[in-house]
């Protein structure tokens, strides 16, 4: 019995779907079935390189545009060495083998709701959208004499509206080759048991002569929370997790905004806050300027430790004084005022010259005992005397009023209300001299839904998108773990809920997508891209756990189909007979 099923991935990305299929298993009559990847195909050489590192399977760098599609997308002729891919090229990169399954996840930018409708209708994005049809047609031509048992097309849900005509063409094409099709949305989080909700579209085509058994839907699994996924990970900026685990260096005002947004909210919360009654206070972390006890264990040694710093206990009460020849036993000695002094020597202080605990305050005869005294604004004053200075007994007062000197404007440090008229515009140049400030409620951008979204630690995350960033979506988390220390540019502001509202790192976004380790067992990382590019690759990937669940139900249909056996499943049918046949069958 055949137990190894071959598949290829078109527009393979960094290999999440492939990784998931490789983990899948099926069982039939004691035999265990699994998948083997023939090749992953993508136009980006760095994606192909990362695909190989992540999956351990070969990749082929191929641009699947037709010549006209290339021109429409790039607005220029292709290079001299560029050539249009043919069906023969697809067969060649498969090493002459025929796949049982073809998985295709074509570019979704043109179908995504993140792209304005006007842009989606341009020639550039229409050419990109055409890859959905072209990829499938190339494979049908390449393997026409031994068709794959299953075709899968994965994309964003909006493809059903923006790409309706293309989907109709694809289904008609597949039907002409003897496939029955079904398409529906599913939540990758539910079928993969992820820590995020991720709605996706999936078209599955089943070649009835090759796969007579129905493909059933995977079981739904409980969603994990963000904390379940990233809680066990090292804290951000810990080098053990690699370069993708670095916190973005944000502007101070952005950190403030994140701290003011409630967990589960976004930028719209900023319009509701009572900012007049809010302020940020500095709370030194435990151990700042601390001196450790000689007889007790030391605090943790941190990477930010250093002399002259206020970020940790880096001093010790050392009882030892180094002995050296010629040093007097009374070194640093402080003699009581009411006892005889030891011998007076000619050495300097620190080498034996003594010090005295002098009880006298140096007050001259008749001076007041309130010398240098600062009196509270709310208390009764001391006796008014004729002394003329604070060092002679004249009291000082902690006056909360700002005194207006001659020539100084009365609106010093004034902040105007957004809804009221401004004060007179003067020629002064700073807020201390009368130039007013304004409580401006505007953000200097047009935020989309979810911008600066702060996600709750104990709930599933929102979909990881290719443009994942706090300025483009919900890419921050209310982290209950408060860090010990951070380098410049990372500010730890404890929000009112007692958590640290901070951006998610690229590594944490990858973890929410199900990426943890590479094929060689090393921790997940990506090569050859900026942080923004890595986030795009991760956001575009298929979560491995979701792909594994899909792979399991495909194997459950493929294995009995070898013997022409139809197997009854316990979940809903994903791909059964076509719609007309279903109506007849279920009517009886």
Steps between C-alpha positions, in 0.01 A plus 500: 500500500620849417582691819710792376308770312687764302397865483627831365440855626446791263572847641637305793599794720734411786353152528233503770258291296772261394621460857145420609446240226830334588376456858170345388422131538224266385426140584323228303499128578806531721703699246612854584495755219694823476590776254826576326570837334628479143566875467387842612476768230526876557630802310703644792846340540517585872159345560627186328812502717296533820253238377784248473634589848157476664369186327816314400344455153623631161374825349507637144510874430257553212296802391157366398385820327419484131695758300204739483430458872863584574473822296169598661635443851847653465405762238803403293633225274660201675882463500669332205566180695138473622285230344141397539454182704340208318340172607823325406689719751259394775555132419877555496524652850292206630772264379262319269277389790125555509345657810194368680416844639565853378475778757492856373496820707525779240563866592203647686581872490263569212213325679568630851279755670818681606536615137262780389243396240636752250852355522367145476351577158828624346687295240776429750282320751277339240817340356592380850153354547527308170770281659222308678378366166835477323663286770222241491489493119877441477472204738201347321694519172816363663334194653212445258586134441500421875300765680544582869230359726452832682545871425492765773486878458539707818444876522326783686118484535451813288609303193137385481395855405803667346601182320159349428549486122840337540361240740222421256761444227712282729205281601387461139853401400527243781155357420610449141780276631263285706532674837221577745560814701397662823605835641432660834658714769654345808685623806859377506502567874216253557626218280861543612446586866694827459538804721337724239182523298578476129217484249602359162342381177570147373398341171547121490463305175476119511566288192226241536682224309810540717328575833157345533477553876368835626729753662355590841557818695761495778381503858493834673741548787497743794679826432805586706562848643784734414644429843492123436720550194745775595498456878759217493724695258797705623433866570541733199860594415636181657771393250424132561191535278691647206486827307125484431425538872600866511246758615434785256656828619198729516465871566425601857155629404416162343590318822273744686215433261535124539494535879175699483316254272306236691582133445282387210463854364669711236569863409135596542543468878725806488198713418328399826774537760494764773848624418476802735525266800770269372872516553795264479698442818843346528530199728860379533517127472604300803871529566562841342807648669487204737785380716498123547554347845831317534331205672209453259464364145553746215219620274494385137785627285349683202645606166444866587710484815759770533661742742336838529170357375168492683373179346590240756673394819860528390664597830587291805556570870855356503637454856851439376769769490820393332788476746828642395826574678515838672125551518379621838236291681284809545444557132164676436447507877227727638572596864227578750474865606510412872804264493879554483647508150766254383845626411505787252707407193608680190316279254202610294141392559450142381847402614446527873405863566188489708152643457265608780123465552436867580161563667519874442297641212714808454220736606642830621386632833149637472420346164156352444445126487301538177804570286436397136150390592245465218145536627195331352247712309213350702652549850510789749809715463778514754579825685590787272844630597726776386750263341547566132614166356409130519835425665410733787165348579270665244264231382447386139166393353417233240283732291288319236434824313697607194602859544436727204797726458477834330476449127408134531174389339217373716446197276835342578490122442140532384336212308199601295186295465450370144142630499572857624648818352875552516665771707679788328789390280819664624857517379633282779651173395448253781231376737679645804454854373138484396493305174197270547474125449198315364329178614485354148276188476603421142727217388728599213368217283174335393505182709331190368299276728721340762786750476702502824281216620607358837395137530408335827749244634233243586310502170577365149686743278370667191613383156872539436517707181784568260518865603491416870607816685347714774435771240315256272310268731467334839867414551547581871422301813422580865787297644469421874871414515685818596864494381800573717683738267508613140727697279439850376195533275292239683287665769319296762182688590271306731142560385205544738420128470845417643646363176761618253337594169768428244536400134520134406840401364537335160596176675181511707289558188669195347416299813134604472514364144638170627868544407739388770797302369672446167546163332847465657359552852631855545273782618285665235654787307496636146776608267539783254224738599441813704281473806205632297564249220524212749164603648351502151627147432370376836160668459455350151588147613253220566516398868663152516248366755207595275670340197567187706129470582412536129769247409359246746153503340651480150696188596185356657334530156799401284594175674167309475446641149787283377274199550191678372355513852266772622546583868244669724639791702374651824526868400333706226594420140748742352515360148232246413311472172439820304195710585263332249594152620460604863143611440407163343685292761365683805146506354499121530 
